[in-house]
Amino acid sequence: MARITIADIADRAGVSTGAVSYALNDRPGVSARTRERILAIAAEMGWRPSQAARSLSGARAETIGLILARAPETLGFESFYMQFVAGIEQVLSERSYGLLLQVVPDVDAEIAAHRRWRAARRVDGVVVVDPRQDDPRLPLLTDADALPAVVVGDPSLAGGATAVWTDDAAALRECVGYLAGLGHRRIGRVTGTETFGHTHIRDLAFDDETRRRGVEPRVERADFTPEAGAAATRALLTADRPVSAVVFDNDVMALAGLGVANELGVRVPQDLSLVAWDDSPLCEAAFPQLTALSHDVTSYGAHVARRLFERIEGAPHGSFLDATPVLRVRGSTGPAPAES
């Protein structure tokens, strides 16, 4: 079907294309009665402004962008992003905005997509997730022609751009303190992707808090996938001196770890305590239910969207603490076994 143009509307309304342009862009030059008639005809014909025209005119796209640099299949089991996007959509729907979501294989592809969006003014602003140390995306967010942006992560990783963050370091310290209080002296940690900035922040907090409490730390690197979580758990439990507690960087790795413990005949929580990050319905559906570091991810996404609209409307850069994850104690944690 051919695209409806302003010439088509002008022909139907019996006016000039200039009059149609004035009416559609809410500019002076036509009477109120003519404007109403033109708008009614445009709606009846199904007219929509082209993206190119919006770009040239400086009109808003009424869309914000989010790019995820990760394997597409991970979105099928990571509940975090489903909840996070739901929160963003709550705020967008209030303003009749849309979300342009793109999944790319790596950061280089993400940077290329950001550049295309900026050149075409495809979106009015962007949400940037998984900030890294010395993040190569940051110049795109802070130069003179940058799109309004919000970085979802610690302000130390945002390079001066607006950041909305959770206090992961404080949460991890609380978790280690809780496990140490139960008598655990060898505590393992199964990490997310090592290049992510929040993984590094959690690493530092874990190392410092275990040292402060005289606990022996064990760290196994993973990538948020169940396969990597299972392999890391197996390494921790089959070592010469196995750990008696493990903290996982997300829920699906913790579930995989629970499966490995069952396979090896390690009882949870009698022999091994497990804690998951990113509390979710999966944690409550497990047996035993998983103790988890919990925060309202849907509200987190909504907070990010509100801050992005503030940036779109001209607010200065800022740093905004959303929450500190809270430890929800359930059946997967208990006192350390006597032999540990």
Salt bridges, closest charged atoms under 4 A:
ASP26 OD1 - ARG35 NH1 3.87
GLU44 OE2 - ARG12 NH1 3.44
GLU78 OE1 - ARG70 NH1 2.66
GLU110 OE2 - HIS114 NE2 3.44
GLU110 OE2 - ARG137 NH1 2.87
ASP130 OD2 - ARG70 NH2 2.53
ASP135 OD2 - ARG137 NH2 2.62
ASP143 OD1 - ARG118 NH1 2.89
ASP145 OD1 - ARG121 NH2 2.92
ASP168 OD2 - ARG202 NE 3.04
GLU194 OE2 - ARG221 NE 3.81
ASP203 OD1 - ARG189 NH2 2.58
ASP203 OD2 - ARG221 NH1 2.84
ASP207 OD2 - ARG211 NH2 2.60
ASP208 OD2 - ARG173 NH1 2.82
GLU209 OE1 - ARG173 NH1 2.83
GLU209 OE2 - ARG212 NH2 2.76
GLU209 OE2 - ARG213 NE 2.80
GLU216 OE2 - ARG218 NH2 2.96
GLU216 OE1 - ARG241 NH2 3.18
ASP249 OD1 - ARG189 NH1 2.59
ASP249 OD1 - ARG202 NH1 3.19
GLU263 OE1 - ARG234 NH2 3.17
ASP271 OD1 - ARG267 NH2 2.95
ASP279 OD2 - ARG330 NH2 2.85
GLU310 OE1 - ARG307 NH1 3.19
GLU313 OE2 - ARG95 NH1 2.74
ASP322 OD1 - HIS303 ND1 2.83
